[in-house]
Amino acid sequence: MYAWIAWTPYDFYRQLVAGGANTRAPMASAWVDEIAVRDMALHGAQLAAAIAYAEGERWLADSPARKDWIYLTRLGQHVAKQSVK
């Protein structure tokens, strides 16, 4: 049975940054999925919604150099760090 876990987009990005995401290195989509599932219990539609929201806010972007990789934008890193305060 799954427990209901309330989360915000900020929680997701804080976890990515805490897990080592930065603007200098793209992240494999599988790694992002692992962080989301392991640390936040985000699956399926919730995970897709979190990623879509981040892309819409320009916190995450597709890597132009690697297929199935994304990267944290400078804005995304700033927002993640500011939301901790």
C-alpha positions in Angstrom: 0.0 0.0 0.0 1.3 3.5 -0.9 1.3 6.3 1.6 0.1 9.7 0.4 3.1 12.0 0.4 2.7 15.7 -0.1 5.5 17.4 -2.1 6.1 20.6 -3.9 8.3 21.1 -7.0 10.8 22.8 -4.8 11.2 19.6 -2.8 12.0 17.7 -5.9 14.7 20.1 -7.0 16.2 20.4 -3.6 16.6 16.6 -3.7 18.3 16.7 -7.1 20.8 19.4 -5.8 21.4 17.4 -2.6 22.0 14.3 -4.7 24.7 16.1 -6.6 23.0 17.8 -9.6 24.7 20.9 -10.8 24.7 23.1 -13.9 28.1 21.8 -15.1 27.0 18.2 -15.8 24.0 16.7 -17.4 22.1 14.0 -15.5 20.9 10.7 -16.9 17.1 10.5 -16.9 17.5 7.2 -15.0 19.4 9.0 -12.2 16.7 11.6 -11.9 14.1 8.8 -11.7 16.1 7.1 -9.0 16.3 10.2 -6.9 12.6 10.9 -7.3 11.6 7.3 -6.4 14.1 6.7 -3.6 13.9 10.1 -1.9 10.4 11.3 -2.6 8.4 8.3 -3.7 7.4 10.0 -6.9 6.3 7.6 -9.6 4.6 7.8 -13.0 2.3 10.8 -13.4 3.7 12.6 -10.3 7.2 12.3 -11.6 6.2 13.4 -15.1 4.3 16.4 -13.6 7.3 17.4 -11.6 9.7 17.3 -14.6 7.2 19.0 -16.8 6.7 21.8 -14.3 10.5 22.2 -14.0 10.9 22.4 -17.7 8.1 24.9 -17.9 9.8 27.1 -15.3 13.1 26.6 -17.0 14.7 24.8 -14.0 15.5 21.7 -16.1 16.2 21.4 -19.8 17.0 18.6 -22.2 20.7 18.1 -22.9 21.5 19.1 -26.5 24.5 16.8 -26.5 23.1 13.6 -25.0 19.8 11.8 -25.6 17.8 10.9 -22.5 19.8 13.3 -20.4 18.7 16.5 -18.8 20.5 19.2 -16.9 19.8 21.6 -14.1 19.8 25.2 -15.4 21.4 28.0 -13.5 17.9 29.3 -12.6 17.0 25.8 -11.4 20.0 25.6 -9.1 19.4 29.0 -7.7 15.7 28.2 -7.0 16.6 24.9 -5.3 19.2 26.6 -3.1 16.9 29.6 -2.3 14.0 27.3 -1.3 16.1 25.8 1.5 16.2 29.1 3.3 
